[in-house]
Amino acid sequence: MRKTYLKEHRPILYNQMLLSEKLYPHLLEIDETAQSRLEQMMPQLAKEAGATEELKASDPMKWVGLMNTCKAQAEEILMAELINS
């Protein structure tokens, strides 16, 4: 996603990074950072949403819904902070 963003919205930066061979290390760093931040944010967002182990045991469908909402929220945050910046 970061590569597409750079290519479409920041073509000069994209070309500079591509020609200097810094593009792919940059993309790898962004991907690793995004995965790390997602892993850090998910427990906090789940706790705030009330997606507990007790809820998982008593109402699994509600728990899945809350977790999907949390993941979507985390992905939106990461898109704004890392991918599209």
Steps between C-alpha positions, in 0.01 A plus 500: 500500500786735581656435160172578323457817707850621415462412133164677463532796738874557540650396163819705538577349840411155366741537207777639721468211742478246218812633326699522823394144594339625821141418401485134595681539834258785573200285409629216719548739793148640459355147486687388812401815686136460400491136615665590830263789564199283411611239754541772763171675430270198479504405871439860603216550251345164595511595868336837429231329289426244770618197300601288799567129537175472696310649206682264266377205704144624549425669164762409238323674212488831685867458593593438134305806396676716757841364401430565131398854586819548702715368217329728246552796733868415548550460126342841435733658755802334340390604153483861610823499703732276299375422154351830384748742654 
